[in-house]
């Protein structure tokens, strides 16, 4: 298994869980506050769940895809 796919899957799970459970340290971070201001607290939580699912799926895709051709 490629290490990139593991990192993407773990990052996706972390982002989705942080958004779904509304972890204080996650939603109150400086970077998350940008999305809280844009979408509101509930919208930012939904955004992070969506982002986490996309990252997880990207990790799965990289794990099952063929080997990358490198020059």
N, CA, C and O atoms as a Maestro MAE file, in Angstrom:
{
 s_m_m2io_version
 :::
 2.0.0
}

f_m_ct {
 s_m_title
 :::
 protein
 m_atom[284] {
  # First column is atom index #
  i_m_mmod_type
  r_m_x_coord
  r_m_y_coord
  r_m_z_coord
  i_m_residue_number
  s_m_chain_name
  s_m_pdb_residue_name
  s_m_pdb_atom_name
  i_m_atomic_number
  :::
  1 25 0.849 -1.183 0.000 1 A "UNK " " N  " 7
  2 3 0.000 0.000 0.000 1 A "UNK " " CA " 6
  3 2 0.890 1.239 0.000 1 A "UNK " " C  " 6
  4 15 1.937 1.278 0.645 1 A "UNK " " O  " 8
  5 25 0.453 2.226 -0.724 2 A "UNK " " N  " 7
  6 3 1.216 3.467 -0.824 2 A "UNK " " CA " 6
  7 2 1.020 4.311 0.433 2 A "UNK " " C  " 6
  8 15 -0.081 4.374 0.978 2 A "UNK " " O  " 8
  9 25 2.075 4.950 0.882 3 A "UNK " " N  " 7
  10 3 1.967 5.770 2.091 3 A "UNK " " CA " 6
  11 2 1.088 6.990 1.854 3 A "UNK " " C  " 6
  12 15 0.476 7.500 2.792 3 A "UNK " " O  " 8
  13 25 1.017 7.467 0.606 4 A "UNK " " N  " 7
  14 3 0.170 8.625 0.310 4 A "UNK " " CA " 6
  15 2 -1.298 8.293 0.556 4 A "UNK " " C  " 6
  16 15 -2.053 9.126 1.057 4 A "UNK " " O  " 8
  17 25 -1.690 7.095 0.207 5 A "UNK " " N  " 7
  18 3 -3.088 6.712 0.394 5 A "UNK " " CA " 6
  19 2 -3.427 6.587 1.874 5 A "UNK " " C  " 6
  20 15 -4.537 6.922 2.285 5 A "UNK " " O  " 8
  21 25 -2.488 6.112 2.672 6 A "UNK " " N  " 7
  22 3 -2.721 6.012 4.110 6 A "UNK " " CA " 6
  23 2 -2.881 7.404 4.716 6 A "UNK " " C  " 6
  24 15 -3.770 7.632 5.536 6 A "UNK " " O  " 8
  25 25 -2.016 8.330 4.310 7 A "UNK " " N  " 7
  26 3 -2.090 9.705 4.831 7 A "UNK " " CA " 6
  27 2 -3.410 10.356 4.426 7 A "UNK " " C  " 6
  28 15 -4.055 11.008 5.248 7 A "UNK " " O  " 8
  29 25 -3.815 10.188 3.178 8 A "UNK " " N  " 7
  30 3 -5.080 10.768 2.728 8 A "UNK " " CA " 6
  31 2 -6.269 10.184 3.480 8 A "UNK " " C  " 6
  32 15 -7.176 10.915 3.879 8 A "UNK " " O  " 8
  33 25 -6.267 8.874 3.673 9 A "UNK " " N  " 7
  34 3 -7.370 8.241 4.396 9 A "UNK " " CA " 6
  35 2 -7.434 8.721 5.844 9 A "UNK " " C  " 6
  36 15 -8.515 9.027 6.348 9 A "UNK " " O  " 8
  37 25 -6.294 8.789 6.511 10 A "UNK " " N  " 7
  38 3 -6.283 9.250 7.905 10 A "UNK " " CA " 6
  39 2 -6.689 10.709 8.023 10 A "UNK " " C  " 6
  40 15 -7.433 11.074 8.934 10 A "UNK " " O  " 8
  41 25 -6.208 11.548 7.111 11 A "UNK " " N  " 7
  42 3 -6.597 12.959 7.127 11 A "UNK " " CA " 6
  43 2 -8.090 13.108 6.867 11 A "UNK " " C  " 6
  44 15 -8.754 13.938 7.487 11 A "UNK " " O  " 8
  45 25 -8.613 12.305 5.954 12 A "UNK " " N  " 7
  46 3 -10.042 12.341 5.675 12 A "UNK " " CA " 6
  47 2 -10.878 11.915 6.862 12 A "UNK " " C  " 6
  48 15 -11.888 12.546 7.175 12 A "UNK " " O  " 8
  49 25 -10.465 10.846 7.523 13 A "UNK " " N  " 7
  50 3 -11.198 10.399 8.710 13 A "UNK " " CA " 6
  51 2 -11.150 11.438 9.825 13 A "UNK " " C  " 6
  52 15 -12.143 11.666 10.516 13 A "UNK " " O  " 8
  53 25 -9.988 12.067 9.994 14 A "UNK " " N  " 7
  54 3 -9.844 13.095 11.024 14 A "UNK " " CA " 6
  55 2 -10.731 14.305 10.731 14 A "UNK " " C  " 6
  56 15 -11.402 14.813 11.630 14 A "UNK " " O  " 8
  57 25 -10.738 14.767 9.487 15 A "UNK " " N  " 7
  58 3 -11.546 15.932 9.120 15 A "UNK " " CA " 6
  59 2 -13.039 15.614 9.234 15 A "UNK " " C  " 6
  60 15 -13.814 16.435 9.726 15 A "UNK " " O  " 8
  61 25 -13.438 14.434 8.783 16 A "UNK " " N  " 7
  62 3 -14.851 14.064 8.856 16 A "UNK " " CA " 6
  63 2 -15.302 13.918 10.309 16 A "UNK " " C  " 6
  64 15 -16.392 14.364 10.667 16 A "UNK " " O  " 8
  65 25 -14.481 13.305 11.136 17 A "UNK " " N  " 7
  66 3 -14.844 13.143 12.545 17 A "UNK " " CA " 6
  67 2 -14.859 14.488 13.259 17 A "UNK " " C  " 6
  68 15 -15.743 14.744 14.077 17 A "UNK " " O  " 8
  69 25 -13.888 15.351 12.960 18 A "UNK " " N  " 7
  70 3 -13.864 16.673 13.581 18 A "UNK " " CA " 6
  71 2 -15.095 17.487 13.239 18 A "UNK " " C  " 6
  72 15 -15.626 18.208 14.084 18 A "UNK " " O  " 8
  73 25 -15.550 17.374 11.996 19 A "UNK " " N  " 7
  74 3 -16.761 18.082 11.601 19 A "UNK " " CA " 6
  75 2 -18.014 17.435 12.154 19 A "UNK " " C  " 6
  76 15 -18.921 18.132 12.610 19 A "UNK " " O  " 8
  77 25 -18.078 16.127 12.121 20 A "UNK " " N  " 7
  78 3 -19.284 15.424 12.570 20 A "UNK " " CA " 6
  79 2 -19.510 15.570 14.070 20 A "UNK " " C  " 6
  80 15 -20.642 15.763 14.515 20 A "UNK " " O  " 8
  81 25 -18.439 15.478 14.845 21 A "UNK " " N  " 7
  82 3 -18.579 15.554 16.303 21 A "UNK " " CA " 6
  83 2 -18.412 16.971 16.836 21 A "UNK " " C  " 6
  84 15 -18.641 17.223 18.018 21 A "UNK " " O  " 8
  85 25 -18.012 17.900 15.964 22 A "UNK " " N  " 7
  86 3 -17.866 19.291 16.372 22 A "UNK " " CA " 6
  87 2 -16.829 19.481 17.463 22 A "UNK " " C  " 6
  88 15 -17.046 20.238 18.409 22 A "UNK " " O  " 8
  89 25 -15.698 18.793 17.334 23 A "UNK " " N  " 7
  90 3 -14.659 18.906 18.345 23 A "UNK " " CA " 6
  91 2 -14.252 20.366 18.505 23 A "UNK " " C  " 6
  92 15 -14.012 21.062 17.518 23 A "UNK " " O  " 8
  93 25 -14.175 20.823 19.747 24 A "UNK " " N  " 7
  94 3 -13.854 22.208 20.025 24 A "UNK " " CA " 6
  95 2 -12.497 22.628 19.497 24 A "UNK " " C  " 6
  96 15 -12.368 23.680 18.871 24 A "UNK " " O  " 8
  97 25 -11.477 21.804 19.748 25 A "UNK " " N  " 7
  98 3 -10.133 22.161 19.282 25 A "UNK " " CA " 6
  99 2 -10.074 22.204 17.760 25 A "UNK " " C  " 6
  100 15 -9.252 22.918 17.186 25 A "UNK " " O  " 8
  101 25 -10.936 21.445 17.117 26 A "UNK " " N  " 7
  102 3 -10.939 21.388 15.652 26 A "UNK " " CA " 6
  103 2 -11.687 22.583 15.066 26 A "UNK " " C  " 6
  104 15 -11.179 23.260 14.171 26 A "UNK " " O  " 8
  105 25 -12.884 22.840 15.566 27 A "UNK " " N  " 7
  106 3 -13.719 23.907 15.015 27 A "UNK " " CA " 6
  107 2 -13.287 25.294 15.468 27 A "UNK " " C  " 6
  108 15 -13.633 26.286 14.825 27 A "UNK " " O  " 8
  109 25 -12.545 25.380 16.553 28 A "UNK " " N  " 7
  110 3 -12.086 26.688 17.039 28 A "UNK " " CA " 6
  111 2 -10.683 27.045 16.568 28 A "UNK " " C  " 6
  112 15 -10.141 28.080 16.957 28 A "UNK " " O  " 8
  113 25 -10.093 26.196 15.732 29 A "UNK " " N  " 7
  114 3 -8.752 26.498 15.228 29 A "UNK " " CA " 6
  115 2 -8.815 27.711 14.297 29 A "UNK " " C  " 6
  116 15 -9.867 28.043 13.751 29 A "UNK " " O  " 8
  117 25 -7.686 28.347 14.133 30 A "UNK " " N  " 7
  118 3 -7.624 29.560 13.316 30 A "UNK " " CA " 6
  119 2 -8.064 29.289 11.882 30 A "UNK " " C  " 6
  120 15 -8.783 30.097 11.293 30 A "UNK " " O  " 8
  121 25 -7.643 28.166 11.316 31 A "UNK " " N  " 7
  122 3 -8.001 27.856 9.925 31 A "UNK " " CA " 6
  123 2 -9.476 27.509 9.780 31 A "UNK " " C  " 6
  124 15 -10.095 27.849 8.772 31 A "UNK " " O  " 8
  125 25 -10.036 26.846 10.762 32 A "UNK " " N  " 7
  126 3 -11.456 26.492 10.683 32 A "UNK " " CA " 6
  127 2 -12.340 27.727 10.835 32 A "UNK " " C  " 6
  128 15 -13.460 27.750 10.326 32 A "UNK " " O  " 8
  129 25 -11.853 28.744 11.525 33 A "UNK " " N  " 7
  130 3 -12.655 29.943 11.738 33 A "UNK " " CA " 6
  131 2 -12.970 30.653 10.431 33 A "UNK " " C  " 6
  132 15 -13.978 31.354 10.336 33 A "UNK " " O  " 8
  133 25 -12.128 30.483 9.430 34 A "UNK " " N  " 7
  134 3 -12.419 31.064 8.110 34 A "UNK " " CA " 6
  135 2 -13.728 30.495 7.577 34 A "UNK " " C  " 6
  136 15 -14.582 31.236 7.090 34 A "UNK " " O  " 8
  137 25 -13.882 29.169 7.672 35 A "UNK " " N  " 7
  138 3 -15.081 28.528 7.161 35 A "UNK " " CA " 6
  139 2 -16.278 28.756 8.076 35 A "UNK " " C  " 6
  140 15 -17.416 28.778 7.607 35 A "UNK " " O  " 8
  141 25 -16.040 28.925 9.371 36 A "UNK " " N  " 7
  142 3 -17.139 29.243 10.283 36 A "UNK " " CA " 6
  143 2 -17.698 30.615 9.943 36 A "UNK " " C  " 6
  144 15 -18.913 30.810 9.963 36 A "UNK " " O  " 8
  145 25 -16.821 31.577 9.627 37 A "UNK " " N  " 7
  146 3 -17.294 32.906 9.237 37 A "UNK " " CA " 6
  147 2 -18.031 32.868 7.903 37 A "UNK " " C  " 6
  148 15 -19.016 33.582 7.718 37 A "UNK " " O  " 8
  149 25 -17.558 32.036 6.969 38 A "UNK " " N  " 7
  150 3 -18.188 31.956 5.654 38 A "UNK " " CA " 6
  151 2 -19.536 31.229 5.680 38 A "UNK " " C  " 6
  152 15 -20.516 31.706 5.108 38 A "UNK " " O  " 8
  153 25 -19.577 30.069 6.348 39 A "UNK " " N  " 7
  154 3 -20.751 29.193 6.272 39 A "UNK " " CA " 6
  155 2 -21.555 29.106 7.554 39 A "UNK " " C  " 6
  156 15 -22.625 28.496 7.559 39 A "UNK " " O  " 8
  157 25 -21.080 29.691 8.635 40 A "UNK " " N  " 7
  158 3 -21.716 29.484 9.928 40 A "UNK " " CA " 6
  159 2 -21.171 28.206 10.544 40 A "UNK " " C  " 6
  160 15 -20.487 27.430 9.877 40 A "UNK " " O  " 8
  161 25 -21.475 27.989 11.824 41 A "UNK " " N  " 7
  162 3 -20.919 26.830 12.527 41 A "UNK " " CA " 6
  163 2 -21.416 25.515 11.928 41 A "UNK " " C  " 6
  164 15 -20.626 24.604 11.682 41 A "UNK " " O  " 8
  165 25 -22.714 25.418 11.697 42 A "UNK " " N  " 7
  166 3 -23.276 24.180 11.146 42 A "UNK " " CA " 6
  167 2 -22.798 23.951 9.723 42 A "UNK " " C  " 6
  168 15 -22.496 22.817 9.353 42 A "UNK " " O  " 8
  169 25 -22.723 24.994 8.923 43 A "UNK " " N  " 7
  170 3 -22.237 24.860 7.557 43 A "UNK " " CA " 6
  171 2 -20.776 24.453 7.497 43 A "UNK " " C  " 6
  172 15 -20.381 23.671 6.632 43 A "UNK " " O  " 8
  173 25 -19.969 24.981 8.413 44 A "UNK " " N  " 7
  174 3 -18.556 24.611 8.458 44 A "UNK " " CA " 6
  175 2 -18.399 23.153 8.859 44 A "UNK " " C  " 6
  176 15 -17.531 22.452 8.338 44 A "UNK " " O  " 8
  177 25 -19.231 22.697 9.779 45 A "UNK " " N  " 7
  178 3 -19.177 21.274 10.160 45 A "UNK " " CA " 6
  179 2 -19.515 20.402 8.961 45 A "UNK " " C  " 6
  180 15 -18.846 19.397 8.722 45 A "UNK " " O  " 8
  181 25 -20.537 20.767 8.209 46 A "UNK " " N  " 7
  182 3 -20.893 20.014 7.012 46 A "UNK " " CA " 6
  183 2 -19.799 20.055 5.969 46 A "UNK " " C  " 6
  184 15 -19.532 19.056 5.301 46 A "UNK " " O  " 8
  185 25 -19.165 21.205 5.826 47 A "UNK " " N  " 7
  186 3 -18.051 21.338 4.888 47 A "UNK " " CA " 6
  187 2 -16.918 20.390 5.251 47 A "UNK " " C  " 6
  188 15 -16.357 19.731 4.375 47 A "UNK " " O  " 8
  189 25 -16.578 20.315 6.534 48 A "UNK " " N  " 7
  190 3 -15.479 19.450 6.946 48 A "UNK " " CA " 6
  191 2 -15.828 17.972 6.808 48 A "UNK " " C  " 6
  192 15 -14.955 17.159 6.506 48 A "UNK " " O  " 8
  193 25 -17.074 17.618 7.021 49 A "UNK " " N  " 7
  194 3 -17.482 16.230 6.785 49 A "UNK " " CA " 6
  195 2 -17.345 15.911 5.300 49 A "UNK " " C  " 6
  196 15 -16.815 14.863 4.931 49 A "UNK " " O  " 8
  197 25 -17.823 16.814 4.452 50 A "UNK " " N  " 7
  198 3 -17.723 16.619 3.003 50 A "UNK " " CA " 6
  199 2 -16.262 16.535 2.560 50 A "UNK " " C  " 6
  200 15 -15.897 15.655 1.781 50 A "UNK " " O  " 8
  201 25 -15.434 17.447 3.056 51 A "UNK " " N  " 7
  202 3 -14.015 17.441 2.724 51 A "UNK " " CA " 6
  203 2 -13.345 16.152 3.192 51 A "UNK " " C  " 6
  204 15 -12.520 15.581 2.479 51 A "UNK " " O  " 8
  205 25 -13.703 15.702 4.384 52 A "UNK " " N  " 7
  206 3 -13.131 14.466 4.901 52 A "UNK " " CA " 6
  207 2 -13.498 13.258 4.070 52 A "UNK " " C  " 6
  208 15 -12.663 12.384 3.833 52 A "UNK " " O  " 8
  209 25 -14.738 13.203 3.625 53 A "UNK " " N  " 7
  210 3 -15.159 12.088 2.767 53 A "UNK " " CA " 6
  211 2 -14.404 12.131 1.451 53 A "UNK " " C  " 6
  212 15 -13.972 11.091 0.954 53 A "UNK " " O  " 8
  213 25 -14.236 13.322 0.874 54 A "UNK " " N  " 7
  214 3 -13.475 13.437 -0.373 54 A "UNK " " CA " 6
  215 2 -12.021 13.000 -0.196 54 A "UNK " " C  " 6
  216 15 -11.476 12.302 -1.051 54 A "UNK " " O  " 8
  217 25 -11.400 13.401 0.895 55 A "UNK " " N  " 7
  218 3 -10.017 12.999 1.149 55 A "UNK " " CA " 6
  219 2 -9.913 11.488 1.342 55 A "UNK " " C  " 6
  220 15 -8.987 10.852 0.838 55 A "UNK " " O  " 8
  221 25 -10.862 10.925 2.070 56 A "UNK " " N  " 7
  222 3 -10.854 9.479 2.282 56 A "UNK " " CA " 6
  223 2 -11.009 8.735 0.960 56 A "UNK " " C  " 6
  224 15 -10.297 7.766 0.697 56 A "UNK " " O  " 8
  225 25 -11.941 9.192 0.132 57 A "UNK " " N  " 7
  226 3 -12.134 8.546 -1.161 57 A "UNK " " CA " 6
  227 2 -10.916 8.709 -2.066 57 A "UNK " " C  " 6
  228 15 -10.587 7.804 -2.833 57 A "UNK " " O  " 8
  229 25 -10.248 9.854 -1.980 58 A "UNK " " N  " 7
  230 3 -9.019 10.036 -2.747 58 A "UNK " " CA " 6
  231 2 -7.943 9.066 -2.275 58 A "UNK " " C  " 6
  232 15 -7.175 8.551 -3.087 58 A "UNK " " O  " 8
  233 25 -7.883 8.814 -0.979 59 A "UNK " " N  " 7
  234 3 -6.935 7.841 -0.454 59 A "UNK " " CA " 6
  235 2 -7.239 6.435 -0.920 59 A "UNK " " C  " 6
  236 15 -6.331 5.680 -1.266 59 A "UNK " " O  " 8
  237 25 -8.509 6.080 -0.931 60 A "UNK " " N  " 7
  238 3 -8.899 4.760 -1.422 60 A "UNK " " CA " 6
  239 2 -8.576 4.650 -2.906 60 A "UNK " " C  " 6
  240 15 -8.082 3.618 -3.362 60 A "UNK " " O  " 8
  241 25 -8.850 5.701 -3.655 61 A "UNK " " N  " 7
  242 3 -8.571 5.690 -5.097 61 A "UNK " " CA " 6
  243 2 -7.079 5.490 -5.366 61 A "UNK " " C  " 6
  244 15 -6.702 4.714 -6.245 61 A "UNK " " O  " 8
  245 25 -6.234 6.190 -4.609 62 A "UNK " " N  " 7
  246 3 -4.801 6.029 -4.825 62 A "UNK " " CA " 6
  247 2 -4.322 4.643 -4.399 62 A "UNK " " C  " 6
  248 15 -3.342 4.132 -4.939 62 A "UNK " " O  " 8
  249 25 -5.004 4.039 -3.441 63 A "UNK " " N  " 7
  250 3 -4.604 2.709 -2.986 63 A "UNK " " CA " 6
  251 2 -4.943 1.639 -4.020 63 A "UNK " " C  " 6
  252 15 -4.191 0.680 -4.196 63 A "UNK " " O  " 8
  253 25 -6.084 1.802 -4.709 64 A "UNK " " N  " 7
  254 3 -6.504 0.759 -5.636 64 A "UNK " " CA " 6
  255 2 -6.059 1.016 -7.065 64 A "UNK " " C  " 6
  256 15 -6.134 0.123 -7.909 64 A "UNK " " O  " 8
  257 25 -5.595 2.233 -7.346 65 A "UNK " " N  " 7
  258 3 -5.159 2.532 -8.706 65 A "UNK " " CA " 6
  259 2 -3.813 1.877 -8.968 65 A "UNK " " C  " 6
  260 15 -3.088 1.514 -8.042 65 A "UNK " " O  " 8
  261 25 -3.502 1.738 -10.217 66 A "UNK " " N  " 7
  262 3 -2.257 1.110 -10.617 66 A "UNK " " CA " 6
  263 2 -1.055 1.932 -10.222 66 A "UNK " " C  " 6
  264 15 -1.193 3.068 -9.769 66 A "UNK " " O  " 8
  265 25 0.112 1.372 -10.388 67 A "UNK " " N  " 7
  266 3 1.324 2.118 -10.029 67 A "UNK " " CA " 6
  267 2 1.509 3.328 -10.920 67 A "UNK " " C  " 6
  268 15 1.234 3.291 -12.120 67 A "UNK " " O  " 8
  269 25 1.973 4.383 -10.317 68 A "UNK " " N  " 7
  270 3 2.199 5.620 -11.078 68 A "UNK " " CA " 6
  271 2 3.467 5.462 -11.901 68 A "UNK " " C  " 6
  272 15 4.457 4.883 -11.453 68 A "UNK " " O  " 8
  273 25 3.410 5.981 -13.092 69 A "UNK " " N  " 7
  274 3 4.597 5.942 -13.937 69 A "UNK " " CA " 6
  275 2 5.437 7.160 -13.632 69 A "UNK " " C  " 6
  276 15 4.954 8.291 -13.673 69 A "UNK " " O  " 8
  277 25 6.689 6.923 -13.330 70 A "UNK " " N  " 7
  278 3 7.592 8.016 -13.005 70 A "UNK " " CA " 6
  279 2 8.704 8.048 -14.028 70 A "UNK " " C  " 6
  280 15 9.222 7.001 -14.418 70 A "UNK " " O  " 8
  281 25 9.074 9.231 -14.465 71 A "UNK " " N  " 7
  282 3 10.147 9.329 -15.472 71 A "UNK " " CA " 6
  283 2 11.495 8.943 -14.925 71 A "UNK " " C  " 6
  284 15 12.489 8.976 -15.651 71 A "UNK " " O  " 8
  :::
 }
 m_bond[283] {
  # First column is bond index #
  i_m_from
  i_m_to
  i_m_order
  :::
  1 1 2 1
  2 2 3 1
  3 3 4 2
  4 3 5 1
  5 5 6 1
  6 6 7 1
  7 7 8 2
  8 7 9 1
  9 9 10 1
  10 10 11 1
  11 11 12 2
  12 11 13 1
  13 13 14 1
  14 14 15 1
  15 15 16 2
  16 15 17 1
  17 17 18 1
  18 18 19 1
  19 19 20 2
  20 19 21 1
  21 21 22 1
  22 22 23 1
  23 23 24 2
  24 23 25 1
  25 25 26 1
  26 26 27 1
  27 27 28 2
  28 27 29 1
  29 29 30 1
  30 30 31 1
  31 31 32 2
  32 31 33 1
  33 33 34 1
  34 34 35 1
  35 35 36 2
  36 35 37 1
  37 37 38 1
  38 38 39 1
  39 39 40 2
  40 39 41 1
  41 41 42 1
  42 42 43 1
  43 43 44 2
  44 43 45 1
  45 45 46 1
  46 46 47 1
  47 47 48 2
  48 47 49 1
  49 49 50 1
  50 50 51 1
  51 51 52 2
  52 51 53 1
  53 53 54 1
  54 54 55 1
  55 55 56 2
  56 55 57 1
  57 57 58 1
  58 58 59 1
  59 59 60 2
  60 59 61 1
  61 61 62 1
  62 62 63 1
  63 63 64 2
  64 63 65 1
  65 65 66 1
  66 66 67 1
  67 67 68 2
  68 67 69 1
  69 69 70 1
  70 70 71 1
  71 71 72 2
  72 71 73 1
  73 73 74 1
  74 74 75 1
  75 75 76 2
  76 75 77 1
  77 77 78 1
  78 78 79 1
  79 79 80 2
  80 79 81 1
  81 81 82 1
  82 82 83 1
  83 83 84 2
  84 83 85 1
  85 85 86 1
  86 86 87 1
  87 87 88 2
  88 87 89 1
  89 89 90 1
  90 90 91 1
  91 91 92 2
  92 91 93 1
  93 93 94 1
  94 94 95 1
  95 95 96 2
  96 95 97 1
  97 97 98 1
  98 98 99 1
  99 99 100 2
  100 99 101 1
  101 101 102 1
  102 102 103 1
  103 103 104 2
  104 103 105 1
  105 105 106 1
  106 106 107 1
  107 107 108 2
  108 107 109 1
  109 109 110 1
  110 110 111 1
  111 111 112 2
  112 111 113 1
  113 113 114 1
  114 114 115 1
  115 115 116 2
  116 115 117 1
  117 117 118 1
  118 118 119 1
  119 119 120 2
  120 119 121 1
  121 121 122 1
  122 122 123 1
  123 123 124 2
  124 123 125 1
  125 125 126 1
  126 126 127 1
  127 127 128 2
  128 127 129 1
  129 129 130 1
  130 130 131 1
  131 131 132 2
  132 131 133 1
  133 133 134 1
  134 134 135 1
  135 135 136 2
  136 135 137 1
  137 137 138 1
  138 138 139 1
  139 139 140 2
  140 139 141 1
  141 141 142 1
  142 142 143 1
  143 143 144 2
  144 143 145 1
  145 145 146 1
  146 146 147 1
  147 147 148 2
  148 147 149 1
  149 149 150 1
  150 150 151 1
  151 151 152 2
  152 151 153 1
  153 153 154 1
  154 154 155 1
  155 155 156 2
  156 155 157 1
  157 157 158 1
  158 158 159 1
  159 159 160 2
  160 159 161 1
  161 161 162 1
  162 162 163 1
  163 163 164 2
  164 163 165 1
  165 165 166 1
  166 166 167 1
  167 167 168 2
  168 167 169 1
  169 169 170 1
  170 170 171 1
  171 171 172 2
  172 171 173 1
  173 173 174 1
  174 174 175 1
  175 175 176 2
  176 175 177 1
  177 177 178 1
  178 178 179 1
  179 179 180 2
  180 179 181 1
  181 181 182 1
  182 182 183 1
  183 183 184 2
  184 183 185 1
  185 185 186 1
  186 186 187 1
  187 187 188 2
  188 187 189 1
  189 189 190 1
  190 190 191 1
  191 191 192 2
  192 191 193 1
  193 193 194 1
  194 194 195 1
  195 195 196 2
  196 195 197 1
  197 197 198 1
  198 198 199 1
  199 199 200 2
  200 199 201 1
  201 201 202 1
  202 202 203 1
  203 203 204 2
  204 203 205 1
  205 205 206 1
  206 206 207 1
  207 207 208 2
  208 207 209 1
  209 209 210 1
  210 210 211 1
  211 211 212 2
  212 211 213 1
  213 213 214 1
  214 214 215 1
  215 215 216 2
  216 215 217 1
  217 217 218 1
  218 218 219 1
  219 219 220 2
  220 219 221 1
  221 221 222 1
  222 222 223 1
  223 223 224 2
  224 223 225 1
  225 225 226 1
  226 226 227 1
  227 227 228 2
  228 227 229 1
  229 229 230 1
  230 230 231 1
  231 231 232 2
  232 231 233 1
  233 233 234 1
  234 234 235 1
  235 235 236 2
  236 235 237 1
  237 237 238 1
  238 238 239 1
  239 239 240 2
  240 239 241 1
  241 241 242 1
  242 242 243 1
  243 243 244 2
  244 243 245 1
  245 245 246 1
  246 246 247 1
  247 247 248 2
  248 247 249 1
  249 249 250 1
  250 250 251 1
  251 251 252 2
  252 251 253 1
  253 253 254 1
  254 254 255 1
  255 255 256 2
  256 255 257 1
  257 257 258 1
  258 258 259 1
  259 259 260 2
  260 259 261 1
  261 261 262 1
  262 262 263 1
  263 263 264 2
  264 263 265 1
  265 265 266 1
  266 266 267 1
  267 267 268 2
  268 267 269 1
  269 269 270 1
  270 270 271 1
  271 271 272 2
  272 271 273 1
  273 273 274 1
  274 274 275 1
  275 275 276 2
  276 275 277 1
  277 277 278 1
  278 278 279 1
  279 279 280 2
  280 279 281 1
  281 281 282 1
  282 282 283 1
  283 283 284 2
  :::
 }
}
